[in-house]
Amino acid sequence: MSDDTETLIALVASLLPRSTETPTQDAILDALVQANGDAFAAAHNLQASASKTNKRKSVGLESWLKPQPKSKRKAAERPVTTTPAASSRPPVFASKAPASTSEESTKFMAVLRQAPSPKKNPLRLPPLTLANPEMIARHTPCTLHLSVLPPELACRLFYTMTDASQAWKKNKWWLFDRVVESPHLTSFFARSTNGLDDDETWQEAAQYWYNGRMTDPPAKFPPEMEEACKIVENIVNEEIAKRDRLFKLEWMDSKGSKPSWRANVAASNCYRGGKESVGFHSDQLTYLGPYPTIASLSLGKFIRNFSLREVIPLDQKDVRSAQTFNIPLPHNSLIIMHASCQERFKHSIPPQAAIDLFRPTHPRASIDGKDAVLEPSNCRINITFRFYRPDFRPATIPRCRCGIPAILRPDMKNRNDEETDRYWWTCYAGAQNEGKGCDFWKVMDMKGEGECLRMFSTINNIFLGFPFGRVIPIMVFSESVNFMLLDRFGRRPVVMVGVGGLAVTTLLFGLSTTFNAAILTRALAGLFSGNVSVIPTILCEVMDESNQAFAFSFFGLWWPVGVIIGPLLGGLFSKPASRYPQYFDREFFRTFPYFLPCFLVSSLAALGFVITLIFLKETLNANPKEAQGSPVHYGSLANAPSASVARKHTTKEILQAPVIGELCASGFALSFMSTAFDVLFVLFCFSPIQSGGLAFSASVIGFALSAAGWIAALLQAFFMPTILRRFNHASVYHFCMRLWPYLFLALPILNVIARAGTSTETGLSSSLAVTLTWVGIALILCLARVAFLAYTVNVLLVKRFAPSSSALGATLGLVQFFICLARAFSPTFASVTFVFSAEKSPLGRYTWVAIMTLLGWASSYFSRTIVRESLKLSMIH
């Protein structure tokens, strides 16, 4: 049973008078179904039903003394019927022969003997009001703090939130095939940063889910809330510092010694009057993680009860019973639910028959020089400040078969040594999907799902996000198909179909409203992404040694440019209705928040389709008659190789050609090493310094990768043409491949610098260590971009060593097939290797460095072979 169902059951039970016997859970569920999920109507129906059944019938002594008749009892033993008036006399038994006195005494005592009492249940304890902070700390894992904010700030924050609550909504979810809503207004706020660093992009990247649906973009903390949040943070961290016992799954700071609590989100509730309430529940731990600390600030209404009730473990239910603790919360009070509260207790705000109006002590800010009048209010504002842990970011949350992030729940009824040892992920799609979900259920393995594994999930979402990860295998298939179609239908039709298909599928992706639709459109996009091998084929056919250095350098320039512009478009134009409401606050953009960036990218692809249609000429002379004419050369000093002797080459023949087999293997190794480097660089930068990394935030890592993109663009534009004209292509290719093992070896040196320059007391790095670290990062990324130039040289080598001009398209397609094949599983291999090194490797945390270095040296064997074969062929010709 979900927490929301239990919440409604508890709410109905709390609405019943204490004089009424508490009905069973099944009776309350039936009443809720008949009342369409309305808790108040269900309570009224149960109360009316109880008043009818509580009318007791008068029972005489005769019926009390009379034993239950048996079907085979002799008629002479049946008692003589008496009237109610004679009920004061004992029953008279008719008998053919008088029985003995002892027998009559035995039967009479059997009637009077009390039936065996059932097993006694633990004594039900009455609710206990905890009237002061000392009692609260003694009975619950909570602490109460009074008058936490300056009175003027408390009133300002109350005014701000009550004004904002006019636009708040009630939570809605499905229950018993009907939509029900919470009996109070609620809203969600997020801080501009995550509280641990200056990353201001975390709010945009996070896609939070609640009650089985994606939430709207959260509003940022108002200035008054931000001011109050700093005060609350200080109080919470002071309380945490006083604790002697820490839980093993509790969030720790970078030193791993004490929890460092930062309020980066806040759920705000507005209760208007005494009837608006919330039943017993425990907060979902999906983004909070195990043993969270939650600080709840109360504003308005002088007194409103906050109730706590422990969930008794199964092995103690026969020994003790749960007791409800009521904590009166006045205005400007802070109740802190410390670690273990969500695992042991459920809490509620019960309805209240009568409330005192709140009269603010400070007026609103003056308007037009006139002082505002102090108006009483019946609203209670509750702000629960929470810390969304970085190791439980949305990208790391497992998804059920419905495609919706699962929710995390504690096993509250099975606790060992007062600690919750088990948590589980479960489907919650039924809260929104018309009550329909899947049976997904998975025990959380905190060790297996630790920080490194969560980083692995994060990296997969960066480089191989769920929809994109399904595209790579389809791109491999597309490459294998394209190189067969090139020589059959020509280059131009394949390019037009690919570019046009990308334009349509990208637009459809922006119009997707379901997970399955998004996966389908991304898969189709992968099917039309085979032009990676087609464009180089065309360049090889129309360029010669006089202009190929510039042409291929210019062609290679656009990949890093696309890497820069693509994320920029996505970041700037996603969710335009909330980001630019003055221009895009329309229902269409609220329904399709990612349509605008997809439309812009689709427009670029459509422009490419038009340019291809108008300007691109066919470069394949498949018709022998056409081969006798002048081939297309696009300004080359020498004509492109003639296709007059056109002969189909099988895949086996292409692989057996000199150097081609080595180029396929080397291309596979190049793609594997370069993709793995991108993944491991981010994992390395994200890891704590104590774990062998640099402890960079996501924004800092993004800055470094963006700078690397610009470096790649500059190298392609200004240095690559000169390098290709002056040096042997095979030697340049081997030099680039030889760089990879040294790049992996250089990364741990950065950790040594950072570790040496970081204070063990404050955790801060010295300015010299920061400077040297960034100099090292710049050198490593520059060399990495040089190593990436091997992709361009690989194409030129394929052009040179293709079996014939007619087999050029098939040869390039075959090499690109192996390149895409390596890209399909390299991120997973790199991530798993990193996790294994950090957690289980007997060789230490740098095992991944040794593995990747050995693979890098091994991969350079193929490029060395290419150099030797190239020299042999040059000597022959």
C-alpha positions in Angstrom: 0.0 0.0 0.0 1.4 3.4 -0.9 2.1 6.2 1.5 -0.7 8.3 -0.1 -3.3 5.6 0.6 -2.0 5.2 4.2 -2.2 9.0 4.5 -5.9 9.0 3.5 -6.6 6.2 5.9 -4.9 8.0 8.7 -6.7 11.2 7.9 -10.1 9.5 8.0 -9.2 7.8 11.3 -8.1 11.2 12.8 -11.5 12.8 11.7 -13.6 10.3 13.7 -14.6 11.2 17.2 -12.6 9.5 20.0 -15.9 8.0 21.4 -16.3 6.1 18.1 -14.6 2.7 17.9 -11.9 2.8 15.3 -13.1 0.8 12.2 -10.8 -1.7 10.5 -8.6 -0.6 7.6 -10.7 -2.5 5.1 -13.8 -0.6 6.3 -12.0 2.7 5.9 -10.9 1.7 2.4 -14.5 0.8 1.4 -15.7 4.1 2.8 -13.0 6.0 0.7 -14.1 4.2 -2.4 -17.7 5.1 -1.9 -16.7 8.7 -1.2 -14.6 8.9 -4.3 -11.4 9.5 -2.2 -13.0 12.3 -0.1 -11.6 11.8 3.4 -14.2 14.1 5.1 -17.2 12.3 3.4 -15.7 8.9 4.2 -15.4 9.9 7.9 -19.0 11.2 8.0 -20.3 7.9 6.5 -18.4 5.8 9.0 -19.6 7.9 11.9 -23.2 7.6 10.8 -22.9 3.9 10.3 -21.3 3.5 13.8 -24.2 5.3 15.5 -26.7 2.8 14.1 -24.8 -0.3 15.2 -24.0 1.1 18.6 -27.6 0.8 19.8 -27.3 -2.2 22.1 -30.3 -4.7 22.6 -31.4 -5.5 26.2 -30.2 -9.0 27.2 -31.6 -10.8 30.2 -29.8 -13.1 32.7 -31.4 -16.1 31.0 -29.7 -15.5 27.7 -26.4 -14.9 29.5 -26.6 -18.1 31.5 -28.1 -20.2 28.6 -25.4 -22.3 26.9 -25.3 -22.6 23.1 -27.8 -25.3 21.9 -26.3 -28.3 20.2 -28.0 -30.0 17.3 -27.9 -33.4 18.9 -28.9 -32.4 22.4 -31.9 -34.3 23.8 -35.1 -32.4 23.8 -35.4 -33.2 27.6 -32.2 -31.2 28.2 -33.4 -28.1 26.5 -34.3 -25.2 28.8 -37.9 -24.3 29.3 -38.6 -21.0 27.5 -39.2 -18.1 29.8 -40.6 -14.7 29.3 -38.5 -11.6 29.8 -40.4 -10.9 33.0 -39.2 -14.1 34.5 -35.7 -13.6 33.4 -34.6 -13.1 37.0 -35.2 -16.8 37.8 -32.7 -19.5 36.8 -33.6 -21.7 33.8 -35.6 -24.8 34.5 -34.6 -28.0 32.7 -37.2 -30.7 31.9 -36.0 -34.2 32.4 -37.5 -37.7 32.4 -35.4 -38.7 35.4 -33.9 -36.3 37.9 -30.1 -36.0 37.5 -27.6 -36.1 40.3 -26.7 -33.0 42.2 -23.0 -33.2 41.2 -24.0 -33.4 37.5 -26.2 -30.3 37.8 -23.5 -28.5 39.6 -20.9 -29.4 36.9 -23.2 -28.2 34.1 -24.0 -25.0 35.9 -20.3 -24.2 36.6 -19.5 -24.9 32.9 -22.1 -22.3 32.0 -20.6 -19.7 34.4 -17.0 -20.5 33.6 -15.4 -17.7 31.6 -14.2 -18.5 28.1 -10.4 -18.6 27.7 -9.2 -15.1 27.1 -7.5 -14.4 23.8 -3.8 -13.4 23.6 -3.5 -10.0 25.2 -2.4 -7.1 22.9 0.0 -4.5 24.1 -1.6 -1.7 26.0 -2.6 1.1 23.7 -1.0 4.3 24.8 -2.9 7.6 24.7 -1.5 10.5 22.7 1.1 12.5 24.5 1.6 16.2 24.1 5.3 17.3 24.1 5.1 20.7 25.5 8.7 21.8 25.5 11.9 21.1 23.6 13.3 18.8 26.3 10.3 16.4 26.1 10.6 16.5 22.3 14.2 15.5 22.3 13.6 12.8 24.8 10.7 11.0 23.0 11.5 11.7 19.3 14.5 12.2 17.0 13.5 15.8 16.6 14.5 19.2 18.1 12.3 22.3 18.4 13.6 25.8 18.2 11.5 28.8 19.0 11.7 32.4 17.5 14.4 31.3 15.0 14.0 34.3 12.7 14.0 38.0 13.5 10.3 39.0 14.0 10.5 41.4 11.1 12.0 38.8 8.7 9.4 36.2 9.9 6.5 38.6 9.0 8.1 39.5 5.6 8.5 35.9 4.7 4.9 35.1 5.8 3.6 37.9 3.6 5.7 36.7 0.6 4.6 33.1 0.9 0.9 33.9 1.4 0.9 36.1 -1.6 2.7 33.4 -3.7 0.2 30.7 -2.4 -2.5 32.2 -4.5 -0.9 30.4 -7.5 -0.1 27.2 -5.7 -1.9 24.0 -6.5 -3.1 20.9 -4.7 -1.2 17.6 -5.3 -3.3 15.1 -7.4 -2.9 11.4 -7.7 -4.8 8.3 -8.6 -6.4 6.2 -5.9 -8.9 3.3 -6.5 -9.3 4.3 -10.2 -10.2 7.9 -9.2 -8.2 11.1 -9.0 -7.9 12.5 -5.5 -6.2 15.6 -4.3 -4.4 16.7 -1.1 -6.4 18.9 1.3 -3.9 21.7 1.2 -1.9 23.9 -1.3 1.7 23.2 -2.1 4.6 24.5 -4.1 8.3 23.6 -4.7 11.3 25.9 -4.6 15.0 25.3 -5.5 18.1 27.3 -4.6 20.1 28.9 -7.3 23.0 26.6 -6.5 23.1 23.1 -5.0 24.6 24.3 -1.8 27.9 22.6 -2.2 29.5 24.7 -4.9 28.7 27.6 -7.2 27.1 25.4 -9.9 24.1 27.4 -11.1 23.2 24.9 -13.8 22.1 22.1 -11.4 18.6 23.4 -11.3 18.2 23.3 -15.0 19.7 19.9 -15.5 17.6 18.3 -12.8 14.3 16.7 -13.8 12.5 16.0 -10.6 9.5 13.7 -10.3 6.8 13.7 -7.7 3.7 11.4 -7.5 4.7 9.7 -10.7 5.0 12.8 -12.9 7.7 15.3 -13.8 7.4 18.5 -11.9 7.3 22.0 -13.4 10.6 23.9 -13.3 11.0 24.9 -9.6 10.9 28.5 -8.7 14.1 30.0 -7.1 14.2 31.0 -3.5 12.7 34.4 -3.0 15.1 36.9 -1.2 13.2 36.5 2.1 13.4 32.7 1.9 17.1 32.8 1.0 17.8 35.1 4.0 15.9 32.7 6.3 17.6 29.6 4.8 21.0 30.8 5.9 19.8 31.1 9.5 18.1 27.7 9.3 21.3 26.1 7.9 23.4 27.4 10.8 20.9 26.0 13.4 20.7 22.6 11.7 24.5 22.2 11.4 24.9 23.2 15.1 22.5 20.6 16.1 24.1 17.9 13.9 27.5 18.8 15.5 26.1 17.9 18.9 25.1 14.4 17.9 27.3 11.5 19.1 25.9 8.8 16.8 26.0 8.9 13.1 24.3 6.5 10.7 26.4 4.6 8.2 24.3 5.6 5.2 24.0 9.2 6.3 25.4 12.0 4.1 28.9 13.0 5.1 31.0 16.0 4.1 34.1 15.8 1.9 36.2 14.7 4.9 33.8 11.9 5.8 33.6 13.0 9.4 30.4 15.0 9.9 27.3 15.5 7.9 27.4 18.9 6.1 23.8 19.9 5.6 22.8 22.4 3.0 19.2 23.4 2.1 19.0 23.4 -1.7 15.3 22.8 -2.1 12.1 23.6 -0.1 8.6 22.3 -0.2 6.1 24.9 0.9 2.6 24.2 2.1 -0.3 26.5 2.8 -3.1 25.4 5.2 -6.1 27.6 5.1 -8.2 27.2 8.2 -8.4 24.2 10.5 -9.8 21.6 8.1 -6.9 21.7 5.7 -4.4 19.1 6.8 -2.2 16.2 5.8 -2.4 12.7 7.1 0.4 10.4 8.5 3.2 9.8 6.0 6.9 9.7 5.7 8.8 11.7 3.1 10.0 10.0 0.0 13.7 9.5 0.0 14.2 9.4 -3.7 16.5 12.5 -3.8 17.1 12.9 -0.1 18.8 9.5 0.4 18.9 7.4 3.5 18.7 9.1 6.9 17.9 12.6 5.8 17.7 15.7 7.9 14.7 18.0 7.2 14.0 21.4 8.8 10.4 22.5 8.9 9.7 26.2 9.5 6.2 27.2 10.7 4.8 30.7 10.1 1.3 32.0 11.0 -1.5 30.7 13.2 -0.3 30.9 16.8 -0.6 27.2 17.5 -1.0 24.2 15.2 -0.2 20.6 16.2 2.5 18.5 14.5 2.0 14.8 15.2 4.5 12.0 15.1 3.7 8.3 15.4 6.3 5.5 15.4 6.1 2.5 13.1 6.6 -0.5 15.4 9.0 -3.2 14.0 7.4 -6.5 13.4 9.5 -8.3 16.0 8.2 -5.8 18.7 4.5 -5.5 17.8 3.5 -8.0 20.5 5.6 -6.2 23.2 4.7 -2.5 22.7 2.3 -0.3 20.7 2.8 2.9 18.9 2.1 6.2 20.6 1.2 9.4 19.0 3.2 12.5 20.0 1.6 15.9 19.5 4.0 18.9 19.2 2.4 22.4 19.3 4.2 24.6 16.8 3.8 28.3 17.3 4.6 31.0 14.8 8.3 31.4 13.8 9.3 28.0 15.1 11.6 25.4 13.6 11.2 21.6 14.0 14.2 19.6 12.8 13.5 16.0 11.9 16.9 14.5 12.3 18.4 11.3 10.8 16.3 8.2 11.4 13.0 10.2 11.8 11.8 9.2 8.3 12.8 5.6 8.9 11.1 5.3 12.3 8.2 7.8 12.4 5.4 9.0 10.3 4.2 12.6 10.7 1.1 14.6 10.0 -0.7 17.9 10.5 -4.1 16.8 11.8 -7.3 18.8 11.2 -8.2 21.2 14.0 -11.7 22.2 15.1 -10.9 25.7 16.2 -7.9 27.9 15.4 -6.6 31.2 16.5 -6.2 33.9 13.9 -2.7 35.0 13.3 -2.1 38.7 13.8 1.4 39.8 12.4 3.5 41.9 14.6 4.9 43.8 11.7 3.0 45.4 8.8 3.7 44.9 5.2 6.0 47.2 3.4 4.4 50.6 2.8 2.9 51.3 -0.6 2.9 54.9 -1.9 4.1 56.1 1.5 1.0 54.6 3.2 1.4 52.1 6.0 -0.4 48.9 5.4 -3.0 47.8 7.9 -2.3 44.7 10.0 -4.9 42.1 8.9 -5.4 38.8 10.8 -5.0 35.6 8.8 -6.1 32.0 9.2 -3.3 30.7 7.0 -0.4 28.6 8.2 2.7 28.5 6.0 5.1 25.6 6.4 8.4 25.6 4.6 10.4 22.3 4.8 14.0 22.9 3.9 15.6 19.8 2.5 19.0 18.7 1.2 18.9 16.9 -2.2 22.1 14.8 -2.0 24.5 15.0 -5.0 24.8 11.2 -5.0 21.0 10.9 -5.5 20.7 13.2 -8.5 17.8 12.5 -10.9 20.2 11.1 -13.6 21.2 8.4 -11.1 17.7 7.2 -10.2 16.7 3.8 -11.7 13.7 3.7 -13.9 10.9 1.1 -13.8 9.5 -0.6 -16.9 7.0 2.3 -17.2 10.0 4.6 -18.0 9.4 6.7 -14.9 12.0 7.1 -12.1 11.3 4.8 -9.2 10.9 6.1 -5.7 13.0 5.1 -2.7 11.3 3.8 0.4 12.7 2.5 3.7 11.8 -0.9 5.2 10.3 0.7 8.3 9.0 -2.5 9.9 12.3 -4.4 9.8 15.0 -2.5 11.7 18.1 -3.9 13.2 19.7 -2.2 16.2 17.3 0.8 15.5 18.8 1.2 12.0 17.0 0.6 8.8 19.1 -1.9 6.9 17.0 -2.2 3.8 15.6 0.3 1.3 13.9 -0.5 -2.0 13.1 1.1 -5.3 9.6 0.7 -6.5 7.3 1.8 -9.4 5.2 4.8 -8.7 3.7 5.3 -12.1 0.3 4.3 -10.9 -0.1 7.6 -9.0 -0.6 9.3 -12.4 -1.0 6.8 -15.1 -4.7 6.2 -14.4 -3.7 4.0 -11.5 -1.7 1.7 -13.7 1.9 0.8 -13.0 4.3 -2.1 -13.2 5.6 -4.6 -10.6 9.1 -3.1 -10.6 10.7 -3.7 -7.1 14.4 -3.7 -6.4 16.3 -3.6 -3.1 18.8 -0.8 -3.0 22.4 -1.9 -2.7 24.0 1.2 -1.2 27.5 -0.3 -1.7 26.8 -1.3 -5.2 25.0 1.9 -5.9 27.7 4.0 -4.2 29.2 7.2 -5.3 31.3 5.7 -8.1 28.5 3.7 -9.6 26.3 6.9 -9.4 29.0 8.7 -11.3 29.0 6.0 -13.8 25.3 6.5 -14.3 25.8 10.2 -14.5 28.5 9.9 -17.2 26.4 7.5 -19.2 23.7 10.2 -19.2 26.2 12.8 -20.3 27.9 10.8 -23.1 25.4 7.9 -23.6 22.2 9.2 -22.2 19.3 6.7 -22.2 17.8 7.8 -25.5 21.2 8.4 -27.1 22.6 5.1 -25.9 20.1 3.3 -28.0 21.2 5.4 -31.0 24.8 4.1 -31.1 23.9 0.5 -32.0 21.5 1.7 -34.7 24.3 4.0 -36.0 26.5 0.9 -36.3 23.7 -0.8 -38.3 23.2 2.4 -40.4 26.9 2.5 -41.2 26.9 -1.1 -42.3 23.9 -0.4 -44.6 25.1 2.9 -46.0 28.4 1.6 -47.3 26.4 -1.0 -49.3 24.0 1.6 -50.6 26.7 4.1 -51.6 27.8 2.2 -54.7 24.3 1.0 -55.5 22.3 4.2 -55.5 25.0 6.9 -55.4 26.3 9.4 -52.9 23.8 12.2 -53.4 20.6 10.2 -52.7 22.1 8.7 -49.5 23.1 12.2 -48.2 19.7 13.7 -48.9 17.9 10.8 -47.2 20.1 11.0 -44.2 19.9 14.8 -43.7 16.2 14.9 -44.5 15.5 12.0 -42.1 17.5 13.7 -39.3 15.4 16.9 -39.8 12.1 15.0 -39.4 13.1 12.7 -36.5 14.6 15.6 -34.5 11.4 17.6 -34.9 9.4 14.5 -33.8 11.7 14.1 -30.8 10.7 17.6 -29.7 7.0 16.7 -30.0 7.4 13.5 -27.9 5.3 13.3 -24.8 6.0 9.8 -23.7 9.1 7.9 -23.0 8.5 5.3 -25.7 8.0 8.0 -28.3 11.2 9.6 -27.3 13.1 6.3 -27.6 11.5 5.6 -31.0 12.4 9.0 -32.5 16.0 8.8 -31.2 16.3 5.3 -32.7 15.1 6.6 -36.0 17.6 9.5 -35.8 20.4 6.9 -35.4 19.1 5.2 -38.5 19.6 8.4 -40.5 23.0 9.2 -39.0 25.1 7.1 -41.4 26.4 10.2 -43.3 29.5 10.1 -41.1 31.1 7.9 -43.7 29.3 9.3 -46.8 30.7 12.8 -46.6 34.3 11.8 -46.4 33.7 9.5 -49.3 32.6 12.4 -51.4 35.6 14.5 -50.3 37.9 11.7 -51.2 36.4 11.5 -54.7 36.5 15.2 -55.5 39.8 16.3 -53.7 43.4 15.5 -54.6 46.7 16.1 -53.0 46.6 19.8 -54.0 43.6 20.7 -51.8 42.8 17.7 -49.6 44.8 19.1 -46.6 42.6 22.1 -46.4 39.4 20.3 -47.3 39.7 17.6 -44.7 40.9 20.1 -42.0 37.9 22.3 -42.8 35.6 19.2 -42.7 37.0 18.2 -39.3 36.4 21.7 -37.9 32.7 21.2 -37.9 32.6 18.3 -35.4 34.0 20.4 -32.4 31.8 23.3 -33.5 28.8 21.1 -33.4 29.8 19.9 -30.0 29.9 23.5 -28.8 26.7 24.8 -30.5 24.5 21.7 -29.9 24.6 21.8 -26.0 24.4 25.6 -26.2 21.1 25.5 -28.2 19.7 22.9 -25.8 20.7 24.8 -22.7 19.4 28.2 -23.9 16.1 27.2 -25.5 14.9 24.2 -23.4 11.7 25.0 -21.4 11.2 28.4 -23.0 7.8 28.9 -21.3 9.5 29.2 -17.9 12.8 30.6 -19.0 11.4 33.4 -21.3 7.8 33.8 -20.3 7.5 37.2 -22.0 7.9 35.5 -25.4 7.0 31.8 -25.0 4.5 31.5 -22.2 2.1 29.5 -24.3 0.3 26.2 -23.7 2.2 24.6 -26.6 5.6 25.3 -25.2 4.5 24.2 -21.7 3.3 20.9 -23.2 6.4 20.4 -25.4 9.2 22.1 -23.4 12.0 20.7 -25.7 10.4 21.5 -29.0 12.1 24.8 -29.5 15.8 23.5 -29.4 14.7 20.5 -31.5 13.1 22.8 -34.0 16.3 24.9 -34.3 18.4 21.8 -34.9 15.9 20.4 -37.3 16.0 23.7 -39.2 19.7 23.4 -39.6 19.3 19.9 -41.0 16.5 21.1 -43.3 18.9 23.8 -44.5 21.5 21.1 -45.2 18.9 19.2 -47.2 18.1 22.2 -49.4 21.8 22.9 -50.0 22.4 19.3 -50.9 19.5 19.3 -53.3 20.6 22.4 -55.1 24.4 22.3 -55.1 25.7 18.8 -54.4 26.5 16.8 -57.6 26.8 13.0 -57.8 30.4 11.9 -57.6 29.8 8.2 -58.4 30.1 7.4 -62.1 28.3 4.1 -61.9 27.4 4.1 -65.7 30.5 3.1 -67.8 29.3 5.5 -70.5 29.4 8.4 -68.0 32.8 7.4 -66.9 34.2 8.3 -70.3 33.3 11.9 -69.7 34.9 14.4 -67.3 34.3 13.4 -63.7 33.3 15.9 -61.1 36.4 17.5 -59.5 35.2 20.7 -57.7 38.4 22.7 -58.5 41.0 19.9 -58.1 44.2 20.4 -60.2 43.9 16.8 -61.2 40.8 14.8 -62.0 39.5 12.4 -59.4 40.2 8.7 -60.1 38.1 7.4 -62.9 35.5 4.8 -62.1 35.6 3.3 -65.6 37.0 0.1 -64.3 34.1 -0.4 -61.9 34.2 -3.8 -60.1 32.3 -4.8 -57.0 34.6 -5.7 -54.1 33.4 -8.0 -51.4 34.0 -7.2 -47.7 36.5 -10.0 -47.5 38.5 -8.6 -50.5 38.5 -5.2 -48.9 39.8 -6.5 -45.6 42.5 -8.5 -47.3 43.8 -5.4 -49.2 47.1 -4.0 -47.8 46.8 -1.7 -44.8 43.0 -1.7 -44.8 42.7 -4.4 -42.2 45.1 -2.4 -40.0 43.1 0.8 -40.6 39.9 -1.0 -39.4 41.6 -2.3 -36.3 43.3 1.0 -35.6 40.1 3.0 -36.2 38.4 0.7 -33.7 41.2 1.3 -31.2 41.2 5.1 -31.8 37.4 5.3 -31.2 37.7 3.1 -28.1 40.5 5.1 -26.5 39.2 8.6 -27.3 35.7 7.8 -26.0 37.1 6.1 -22.9 39.3 9.2 -22.3 36.3 11.5 -22.4 34.4 9.4 -19.9 37.3 8.8 -17.5 38.4 12.4 -17.6 34.9 13.4 -16.2 34.9 10.6 -13.7 38.4 11.5 -12.5 37.5 15.2 -12.2 34.3 14.4 -10.4 35.8 12.1 -7.8 36.8 13.4 -4.4 40.5 14.2 -3.9 40.8 11.5 -1.2 39.5 9.0 -3.8 42.1 10.0 -6.4 40.2 12.7 -8.3 39.9 16.5 -8.3 36.5 17.1 -6.6 35.4 19.4 -9.4 31.7 20.4 -9.8 29.7 19.7 -12.9 29.9 23.3 -14.0 33.8 23.3 -13.8 34.0 20.1 -15.7 31.7 21.5 -18.3 33.9 24.6 -18.6 37.0 22.4 -19.1 35.3 20.3 -21.8 34.0 23.4 -23.6 37.5 24.8 -23.6 38.7 21.5 -25.1 36.2 21.9 -27.9 37.5 25.3 -28.8 41.1 24.0 -28.7 40.0 21.2 -31.2 38.4 23.8 -33.5 41.5 26.0 -33.5 43.8 23.0 -34.2 41.6 21.9 -37.1 41.4 25.4 -38.6 45.0 26.7 -38.3 47.4 23.8 -37.7 46.0 20.7 -39.4 46.4 21.9 -43.0 50.1 22.7 -42.4 50.7 19.3 -40.7 49.0 17.4 -43.5 51.1 19.2 -46.1 54.5 18.8 -44.5 54.5 15.4 -42.8 53.8 11.9 -43.9 50.2 11.0 -43.1 51.0 7.5 -41.7 53.7 9.0 -39.4 51.2 11.7 -38.2 48.7 9.0 -37.5 51.1 6.9 -35.5 52.2 9.9 -33.5 48.6 10.7 -32.5 47.9 7.1 -31.5 51.1 7.0 -29.4 49.7 9.9 -27.3 46.9 8.0 -25.7 48.8 5.9 -23.1 50.7 9.0 -21.9 47.5 11.0 -21.5 46.1 8.3 -19.1 49.3 8.2 -17.2 49.3 12.0 -16.8 45.9 12.2 -15.0 47.0 10.8 -11.6 49.7 13.5 -11.5 47.0 16.1 -11.2 45.6 14.3 -8.1 49.0 14.3 -6.5 49.3 18.0 -7.0 45.8 18.6 -5.6 46.3 16.3 -2.7 49.6 17.9 -1.7 48.1 21.4 -1.9 44.9 20.7 0.1 44.8 21.4 3.8 43.7 18.4 5.9 42.1 20.8 8.4 40.1 23.2 6.3 39.8 21.1 3.1 40.8 24.2 1.0 43.4 24.1 -1.8 46.3 26.5 -2.0 46.5 29.0 -4.9 49.7 27.3 -6.1 48.0 23.9 -6.2 45.0 25.3 -8.1 47.2 27.0 -10.6 49.4 24.0 -11.2 46.3 21.8 -11.5 44.7 24.0 -14.2 48.0 24.2 -16.1 48.2 20.4 -16.1 44.6 20.2 -17.3 45.2 22.6 -20.1 48.3 20.6 -21.3 46.5 17.3 -21.1 43.4 18.5 -23.0 45.6 20.2 -25.7 47.5 16.9 -26.2 44.2 15.0 -26.2 42.8 17.3 -29.0 46.0 16.6 -31.0 45.4 12.9 -30.6 41.8 13.4 -31.9 43.3 14.6 -35.2 43.9 11.0 -36.0 40.3 10.8 -37.1 41.0 13.1 -40.0 44.2 11.3 -41.0 42.4 8.0 -40.9 40.1 9.1 -43.7 43.1 10.2 -45.8 44.8 6.9 -45.3 41.7 5.0 -46.3 41.5 7.1 -49.5 45.2 6.3 -50.3 45.0 2.5 -49.6 41.5 1.7 -50.9 41.6 -1.3 -53.3 40.2 0.9 -56.1 38.2 4.1 -56.6 35.0 2.1 -57.1 35.6 0.5 -53.6 36.3 3.8 -51.9 32.7 4.2 -50.5 32.6 0.6 -49.2 36.0 0.9 -47.7 35.3 4.1 -45.8 31.9 2.6 -44.7 33.7 -0.5 -43.3 36.2 1.6 -41.4 33.5 3.8 -40.0 31.5 0.7 -39.0 34.4 -0.4 -36.7 34.7 3.1 -35.3 31.0 3.3 -34.3 31.2 -0.3 -33.0 33.9 0.7 -30.5 31.9 3.8 -29.5 28.9 1.6 -28.6 30.5 -0.1 -25.5 33.6 1.9 -24.7 31.8 4.2 -22.2 30.5 1.2 -20.3 33.9 -0.5 -20.2 35.6 2.7 -19.0 33.0 3.4 -16.3 33.0 -0.2 -14.9 36.8 -0.2 -14.9 36.8 3.0 -12.9 34.3 1.7 -10.4 36.2 -1.6 -10.0 39.4 0.3 -9.4 37.8 2.5 -6.7 36.0 -0.2 -4.8 37.3 -3.7 -5.4 40.6 -3.7 -7.1 43.5 -5.2 -5.0 45.9 -3.0 -7.0 44.5 0.3 -5.8 42.4 3.2 -7.1 44.6 3.7 -10.1 44.1 0.3 -11.7 42.1 1.9 -14.4 45.2 4.0 -15.4 47.3 0.8 -15.7 44.6 -0.9 -17.8 44.0 2.0 -20.2 47.7 2.6 -20.6 48.4 -1.0 -21.6 45.5 -0.9 -24.0 46.9 2.4 -25.5 50.3 0.9 -26.0 48.7 -2.2 -27.6 46.6 -0.1 -29.9 49.7 1.7 -31.2 50.8 -1.6 -32.7 48.3 -1.2 -35.6 49.4 2.3 -36.4 53.1 1.2 -36.4 52.1 -1.5 -38.9 50.5 1.1 -41.1 53.7 3.1 -41.1 55.7 0.1 -42.2 53.3 -0.9 -44.9 53.1 2.6 -46.1 56.9 2.8 -46.5 56.9 -0.6 -48.4 54.2 0.6 -50.8 56.0 3.9 -51.4 59.2 2.0 -52.2 57.3 -0.3 -54.6 55.7 2.7 -56.5 
